[in-house]
Amino acid sequence: MKYLIAIFFIFSVVIAGLVEETGDRIQILMGKSVIIEHQIIQIPDSIQSVISNIVKQNFFRDELHIWHITQGDSLTAIAILDNVVGKSMPITFFVIFTAQSQIQHVEIVKYRESYGGEIKSRRWLDQFIEKDASSDFLIGKDINGISGATISANSISHGVNKLTILTPWLMEVFKKMGK
């Protein structure tokens, strides 16, 4: 029992650090003129199920860390922190979406595998920019593959696609919340 409590504590500290690091990075990317609000949003099973069936990838958790980004009274973007499983370890990443639900930025926060780290390259990640829920995310067709990082590239591509499909639902949630 003590072992499980220690693992939970360490995992909580690591996640908290990644969330803070991600928030800081989003602030740098978006500039000082925006207001960034962090919250955790529970994704209903029904939404998860529909998106997972489309993308062929399950959600890593039932909740996501979301940053609501405003300038003045206007929503300018949202950012989502998520994880996907690479070959054997989680890959933590975030995506910034415009108010029109298009990808503005993708970044790998934590890559834990010993191979395939090429997916962290800006050149590879920039392929996702301006894609939206109607885009295709097929490795080898719409997104270039990476030799030696096939599993990681596919996992991130599916994960980004999953969030892109989720984003219009999140925008509606924010509207209902008056944000």
PASEBA-1860 file (N, C-alpha, C; in nm, 3 decimals):
! residues 179
1> MKYLIAIF> 0.082/-0.120/0.000/0.000/0.000/0.000/0.086/0.127/0.000 ~ 0.192/0.127/0.082/0.283/0.242/0.086/0.345/0.265/-0.051 ~ 0.377/0.154/-0.122/0.436/0.163/-0.255/0.342/0.235/-0.351 ~ 0.214/0.200/-0.348/0.114/0.264/-0.436/0.096/0.411/-0.403 ~ 0.096/0.444/-0.278/0.083/0.584/-0.237/0.204/0.664/-0.285 ~ 0.323/0.607/-0.273/0.444/0.676/-0.320/0.440/0.698/-0.471 ~ 0.397/0.597/-0.545/0.387/0.610/-0.691/0.285/0.718/-0.727 ~ 0.170/0.718/-0.661/0.068/0.819/-0.688/0.121/0.959/-0.659
9> FIFSVVIA> 0.191/0.974/-0.547/0.247/1.104/-0.510/0.348/1.152/-0.615 ~ 0.439/1.065/-0.653/0.541/1.102/-0.753/0.474/1.138/-0.885 ~ 0.377/1.057/-0.930/0.306/1.084/-1.055/0.235/1.218/-1.048 ~ 0.171/1.248/-0.935/0.100/1.375/-0.918/0.195/1.494/-0.927 ~ 0.312/1.482/-0.866/0.412/1.589/-0.869/0.462/1.609/-1.013 ~ 0.489/1.500/-1.084/0.537/1.509/-1.222/0.432/1.575/-1.310 ~ 0.307/1.531/-1.300/0.199/1.589/-1.380/0.182/1.737/-1.347 ~ 0.185/1.772/-1.220/0.171/1.913/-1.181/0.282/1.996/-1.243
17> GLVEETGD> 0.403/1.944/-1.246/0.514/2.014/-1.307/0.495/2.032/-1.457 ~ 0.445/1.929/-1.524/0.421/1.938/-1.668/0.309/2.036/-1.700 ~ 0.206/2.041/-1.617/0.096/2.134/-1.637/0.146/2.278/-1.623 ~ 0.225/2.303/-1.518/0.280/2.438/-1.497/0.373/2.476/-1.612 ~ 0.459/2.384/-1.652/0.551/2.408/-1.763/0.475/2.438/-1.892 ~ 0.368/2.364/-1.915/0.287/2.386/-2.035/0.220/2.523/-2.031 ~ 0.164/2.561/-1.918/0.102/2.693/-1.905/0.202/2.805/-1.931 ~ 0.323/2.790/-1.878/0.428/2.889/-1.902/0.464/2.897/-2.049
25> RIQILMGK> 0.474/2.781/-2.113/0.509/2.778/-2.256/0.399/2.841/-2.341 ~ 0.274/2.815/-2.307/0.162/2.875/-2.380/0.167/3.027/-2.367 ~ 0.194/3.076/-2.246/0.203/3.220/-2.225/0.313/3.282/-2.313 ~ 0.427/3.216/-2.321/0.536/3.265/-2.406/0.493/3.267/-2.552 ~ 0.430/3.159/-2.598/0.389/3.150/-2.739/0.281/3.251/-2.775 ~ 0.188/3.276/-2.683/0.073/3.362/-2.713/0.100/3.509/-2.681 ~ 0.200/3.536/-2.599/0.235/3.674/-2.567/0.173/3.721/-2.437 ~ 0.224/3.832/-2.388/0.181/3.885/-2.258/0.047/3.958/-2.265
33> SVIIEHQI> -0.001/3.987/-2.384/-0.126/4.064/-2.396/-0.251/3.977/-2.380 ~ -0.234/3.844/-2.368/-0.349/3.756/-2.352/-0.364/3.712/-2.208 ~ -0.486/3.671/-2.175/-0.515/3.615/-2.043/-0.536/3.466/-2.063 ~ -0.466/3.388/-1.983/-0.474/3.242/-1.993/-0.534/3.188/-1.865 ~ -0.642/3.110/-1.879/-0.707/3.047/-1.765/-0.699/2.896/-1.782 ~ -0.647/2.828/-1.681/-0.635/2.683/-1.684/-0.753/2.619/-1.613 ~ -0.801/2.509/-1.668/-0.901/2.429/-1.599/-0.893/2.285/-1.646 ~ -0.950/2.198/-1.568/-0.957/2.057/-1.604/-1.101/2.030/-1.645
41> IQIPDSIQ> -1.117/1.973/-1.763/-1.252/1.945/-1.813/-1.267/1.794/-1.830 ~ -1.376/1.743/-1.774/-1.413/1.602/-1.786/-1.476/1.581/-1.923 ~ -1.427/1.484/-1.997/-1.481/1.452/-2.128/-1.583/1.340/-2.111 ~ -1.712/1.365/-2.144/-1.814/1.262/-2.126/-1.782/1.134/-2.205 ~ -1.821/1.021/-2.149/-1.796/0.892/-2.215/-1.853/0.889/-2.356 ~ -1.970/0.949/-2.375/-2.034/0.947/-2.508/-1.948/1.021/-2.611 ~ -1.889/1.134/-2.574/-1.801/1.210/-2.664/-1.673/1.130/-2.689 ~ -1.615/1.075/-2.582/-1.494/0.995/-2.596/-1.516/0.878/-2.692
49> SVISNIVK> -1.627/0.811/-2.676/-1.657/0.693/-2.757/-1.667/0.727/-2.906 ~ -1.740/0.833/-2.938/-1.756/0.873/-3.078/-1.620/0.908/-3.139 ~ -1.543/0.991/-3.069/-1.413/1.035/-3.122/-1.315/0.918/-3.131 ~ -1.312/0.834/-3.030/-1.222/0.717/-3.031/-1.252/0.625/-3.148 ~ -1.380/0.607/-3.180/-1.418/0.523/-3.294/-1.374/0.584/-3.426 ~ -1.378/0.714/-3.437/-1.336/0.781/-3.561/-1.185/0.771/-3.578 ~ -1.111/0.803/-3.472/-0.966/0.814/-3.478/-0.896/0.680/-3.457 ~ -0.963/0.586/-3.396/-0.905/0.456/-3.362/-0.795/0.469/-3.257
57> QNFFRDEL> -0.821/0.558/-3.161/-0.731/0.575/-3.047/-0.815/0.619/-2.927 ~ -0.796/0.552/-2.814/-0.869/0.588/-2.693/-0.806/0.711/-2.629 ~ -0.886/0.779/-2.549/-0.835/0.889/-2.468/-0.749/0.829/-2.357 ~ -0.641/0.897/-2.323/-0.550/0.852/-2.219/-0.615/0.865/-2.082 ~ -0.691/0.974/-2.063/-0.762/1.000/-1.937/-0.901/1.053/-1.969 ~ -0.989/1.051/-1.869/-1.125/1.102/-1.887/-1.132/1.254/-1.877 ~ -1.023/1.315/-1.835/-1.020/1.460/-1.820/-0.897/1.515/-1.890 ~ -0.909/1.640/-1.931/-0.798/1.706/-2.001/-0.769/1.841/-1.937
65> HIWHITQG> -0.644/1.880/-1.941/-0.604/2.013/-1.898/-0.623/2.106/-2.018 ~ -0.703/2.211/-1.996/-0.739/2.304/-2.103/-0.702/2.445/-2.058 ~ -0.650/2.524/-2.151/-0.624/2.665/-2.126/-0.713/2.745/-2.219 ~ -0.793/2.831/-2.161/-0.883/2.922/-2.232/-0.805/3.052/-2.248 ~ -0.783/3.096/-2.372/-0.695/3.209/-2.399/-0.777/3.324/-2.458 ~ -0.779/3.438/-2.387/-0.857/3.552/-2.433/-0.770/3.676/-2.446 ~ -0.818/3.764/-2.532/-0.757/3.896/-2.546/-0.873/3.994/-2.546 ~ -0.874/4.083/-2.448/-0.991/4.168/-2.429/-1.107/4.079/-2.386
73> DSLTAIAI> -1.220/4.092/-2.456/-1.337/4.009/-2.426/-1.351/3.892/-2.521 ~ -1.253/3.872/-2.608/-1.266/3.771/-2.713/-1.180/3.648/-2.688 ~ -1.241/3.533/-2.713/-1.166/3.408/-2.712/-1.074/3.409/-2.834 ~ -0.945/3.393/-2.813/-0.852/3.390/-2.926/-0.803/3.249/-2.954 ~ -0.799/3.164/-2.851/-0.748/3.028/-2.870/-0.779/2.943/-2.748 ~ -0.764/2.814/-2.766/-0.762/2.722/-2.652/-0.642/2.630/-2.671 ~ -0.588/2.584/-2.562/-0.477/2.489/-2.565/-0.519/2.366/-2.485 ~ -0.476/2.251/-2.533/-0.512/2.125/-2.470/-0.385/2.043/-2.447
81> LDNVVGKS> -0.368/1.995/-2.325/-0.257/1.907/-2.289/-0.310/1.764/-2.285 ~ -0.241/1.673/-2.351/-0.287/1.534/-2.357/-0.166/1.441/-2.360 ~ -0.195/1.313/-2.350/-0.095/1.207/-2.361/-0.143/1.103/-2.460 ~ -0.048/1.043/-2.529/-0.074/0.925/-2.610/0.034/0.824/-2.573 ~ 0.010/0.698/-2.601/0.110/0.597/-2.573/0.194/0.579/-2.699 ~ 0.326/0.589/-2.681/0.419/0.561/-2.791/0.437/0.411/-2.798 ~ 0.561/0.367/-2.816/0.586/0.223/-2.820/0.547/0.158/-2.687 ~ 0.589/0.222/-2.577/0.555/0.165/-2.446/0.530/0.271/-2.339
89> MPITFFVI> 0.568/0.394/-2.366/0.558/0.500/-2.266/0.468/0.613/-2.315 ~ 0.410/0.690/-2.221/0.328/0.805/-2.263/0.413/0.915/-2.327 ~ 0.355/0.981/-2.424/0.413/1.100/-2.486/0.318/1.213/-2.450 ~ 0.368/1.315/-2.381/0.286/1.428/-2.340/0.306/1.540/-2.440 ~ 0.194/1.596/-2.487/0.198/1.701/-2.588/0.085/1.800/-2.566 ~ 0.096/1.917/-2.629/-0.016/2.010/-2.626/-0.038/2.067/-2.765 ~ -0.162/2.109/-2.787/-0.202/2.169/-2.914/-0.272/2.300/-2.881 ~ -0.239/2.405/-2.955/-0.310/2.532/-2.945/-0.399/2.543/-3.069
97> FTAQSQIQ> -0.526/2.571/-3.045/-0.624/2.588/-3.152/-0.671/2.732/-3.156 ~ -0.692/2.784/-3.276/-0.750/2.917/-3.292/-0.896/2.913/-3.250 ~ -0.959/3.029/-3.241/-1.102/3.036/-3.209/-1.186/2.970/-3.318 ~ -1.129/2.951/-3.437/-1.198/2.884/-3.547/-1.166/2.735/-3.550 ~ -1.107/2.684/-3.444/-1.075/2.541/-3.427/-0.969/2.489/-3.523 ~ -0.882/2.576/-3.571/-0.769/2.532/-3.653/-0.644/2.521/-3.566 ~ -0.559/2.427/-3.599/-0.435/2.409/-3.523/-0.343/2.527/-3.548 ~ -0.296/2.585/-3.440/-0.202/2.697/-3.446/-0.061/2.652/-3.408
105> HVEIVKYR> -0.053/2.553/-3.317/0.078/2.511/-3.267/0.064/2.372/-3.205 ~ 0.165/2.288/-3.226/0.174/2.156/-3.161/0.314/2.145/-3.102 ~ 0.321/2.093/-2.981/0.452/2.079/-2.917/0.455/1.956/-2.828 ~ 0.566/1.886/-2.831/0.587/1.772/-2.742/0.644/1.826/-2.612 ~ 0.577/1.797/-2.502/0.620/1.845/-2.370/0.718/1.745/-2.307 ~ 0.686/1.615/-2.318/0.770/1.513/-2.256/0.768/1.388/-2.344 ~ 0.886/1.352/-2.393/0.903/1.230/-2.472/0.984/1.132/-2.389 ~ 0.929/1.015/-2.362/0.989/0.923/-2.267/1.053/0.799/-2.330
113> ESYGGEIK> 1.041/0.781/-2.460/1.096/0.664/-2.528/1.245/0.686/-2.557 ~ 1.318/0.578/-2.577/1.461/0.590/-2.609/1.483/0.614/-2.759 ~ 1.386/0.580/-2.843/1.396/0.602/-2.987/1.277/0.682/-3.036 ~ 1.294/0.748/-3.149/1.181/0.817/-3.212/1.163/0.961/-3.172 ~ 1.258/1.017/-3.099/1.248/1.155/-3.053/1.242/1.258/-3.164 ~ 1.260/1.214/-3.288/1.252/1.306/-3.401/1.115/1.371/-3.413 ~ 1.014/1.311/-3.351/0.880/1.372/-3.357/0.875/1.506/-3.285 ~ 0.976/1.537/-3.205/0.981/1.666/-3.136/1.026/1.778/-3.228
121> SRRWLDQF> 1.073/1.745/-3.348/1.127/1.849/-3.435/1.019/1.945/-3.481 ~ 1.053/2.071/-3.481/0.960/2.177/-3.522/0.912/2.153/-3.667 ~ 1.005/2.111/-3.752/0.970/2.087/-3.893/0.860/1.981/-3.905 ~ 0.872/1.873/-3.829/0.771/1.768/-3.837/0.638/1.815/-3.776 ~ 0.643/1.878/-3.661/0.522/1.922/-3.592/0.448/2.031/-3.670 ~ 0.519/2.114/-3.744/0.455/2.222/-3.820/0.363/2.171/-3.931 ~ 0.372/2.043/-3.965/0.281/1.986/-4.066/0.135/1.991/-4.020 ~ 0.112/1.999/-3.891/-0.023/1.999/-3.837/-0.089/2.137/-3.842
129> IEKDASSD> -0.009/2.241/-3.856/-0.062/2.378/-3.851/-0.167/2.399/-3.959 ~ -0.276/2.464/-3.918/-0.394/2.498/-4.000/-0.485/2.381/-4.030 ~ -0.454/2.262/-3.979/-0.548/2.151/-3.995/-0.664/2.172/-3.898 ~ -0.778/2.111/-3.933/-0.896/2.119/-3.847/-0.969/1.986/-3.850 ~ -1.089/1.982/-3.796/-1.164/1.857/-3.784/-1.195/1.793/-3.919 ~ -1.192/1.869/-4.026/-1.220/1.811/-4.158/-1.093/1.760/-4.228 ~ -0.978/1.779/-4.166/-0.850/1.739/-4.226/-0.823/1.591/-4.205 ~ -0.736/1.538/-4.291/-0.687/1.402/-4.273/-0.553/1.409/-4.202
137> FLIGKDIN> -0.522/1.305/-4.130/-0.399/1.299/-4.051/-0.324/1.169/-4.079 ~ -0.329/1.122/-4.201/-0.270/0.994/-4.235/-0.118/1.006/-4.255 ~ -0.045/0.925/-4.179/0.101/0.922/-4.193/0.134/0.862/-4.329 ~ 0.224/0.929/-4.401/0.264/0.885/-4.533/0.184/0.948/-4.645 ~ 0.070/1.008/-4.609/-0.013/1.076/-4.709/-0.025/1.225/-4.676 ~ -0.085/1.255/-4.561/-0.108/1.393/-4.519/0.001/1.444/-4.425 ~ 0.061/1.352/-4.353/0.168/1.383/-4.258/0.287/1.293/-4.293 ~ 0.404/1.352/-4.306/0.524/1.274/-4.337/0.557/1.181/-4.222
145> GISGATIS> 0.595/1.057/-4.255/0.640/0.963/-4.155/0.784/0.994/-4.117 ~ 0.829/0.928/-4.014/0.968/0.943/-3.969/1.026/0.803/-3.952 ~ 1.130/0.774/-4.025/1.196/0.645/-4.013/1.249/0.628/-3.870 ~ 1.216/0.516/-3.810/1.260/0.490/-3.673/1.167/0.545/-3.567 ~ 1.061/0.615/-3.611/0.964/0.671/-3.515/0.822/0.643/-3.562 ~ 0.802/0.531/-3.627/0.671/0.499/-3.686/0.560/0.497/-3.582 ~ 0.582/0.429/-3.472/0.478/0.418/-3.368/0.451/0.555/-3.306 ~ 0.556/0.628/-3.271/0.539/0.760/-3.209/0.471/0.857/-3.304
153> ANSISHGV> 0.512/0.857/-3.431/0.452/0.948/-3.529/0.304/0.917/-3.546 ~ 0.270/0.789/-3.555/0.128/0.751/-3.567/0.051/0.789/-3.442 ~ 0.109/0.765/-3.325/0.040/0.798/-3.199/0.011/0.947/-3.188 ~ 0.111/1.029/-3.218/0.091/1.174/-3.210/-0.010/1.219/-3.315 ~ 0.001/1.167/-3.436/-0.093/1.206/-3.542/-0.237/1.174/-3.502 ~ -0.259/1.054/-3.448/-0.393/1.018/-3.401/-0.435/1.105/-3.283 ~ -0.342/1.132/-3.192/-0.374/1.216/-3.076/-0.412/1.357/-3.115 ~ -0.339/1.416/-3.207/-0.370/1.551/-3.254/-0.504/1.550/-3.326
161> NKLTILTP> -0.527/1.449/-3.409/-0.656/1.435/-3.478/-0.770/1.427/-3.377 ~ -0.751/1.348/-3.273/-0.852/1.331/-3.168/-0.888/1.466/-3.105 ~ -0.787/1.545/-3.072/-0.812/1.676/-3.011/-0.876/1.772/-3.110 ~ -0.842/1.760/-3.236/-0.900/1.846/-3.339/-1.050/1.819/-3.353 ~ -1.089/1.695/-3.342/-1.232/1.660/-3.347/-1.302/1.705/-3.219 ~ -1.232/1.700/-3.106/-1.289/1.740/-2.977/-1.306/1.891/-2.964 ~ -1.223/1.968/-3.030/-1.219/2.113/-3.011/-1.353/2.184/-3.036 ~ -1.428/2.154/-3.141/-1.559/2.223/-3.156/-1.652/2.199/-3.036
169> WLMEVFKK> -1.649/2.079/-2.980/-1.730/2.051/-2.860/-1.681/2.138/-2.743 ~ -1.549/2.149/-2.726/-1.495/2.233/-2.620/-1.534/2.379/-2.639 ~ -1.533/2.426/-2.761/-1.572/2.566/-2.788/-1.716/2.589/-2.745 ~ -1.803/2.492/-2.768/-1.943/2.502/-2.725/-1.952/2.502/-2.572 ~ -1.872/2.420/-2.506/-1.869/2.417/-2.360/-1.830/2.555/-2.307 ~ -1.728/2.616/-2.366/-1.686/2.749/-2.322/-1.794/2.854/-2.346 ~ -1.865/2.846/-2.457/-1.974/2.940/-2.485/-2.083/2.928/-2.377 ~ -2.117/2.805/-2.341/-2.220/2.782/-2.238/-2.174/2.833/-2.102
177> MGK> -2.043/2.831/-2.079/-1.987/2.880/-1.953/-1.974/3.031/-1.953 ~ -2.001/3.093/-2.068/-1.991/3.238/-2.078/-1.850/3.287/-2.096 ~ -1.765/3.205/-2.151/-1.625/3.243/-2.170/-1.600/3.283/-2.313
END
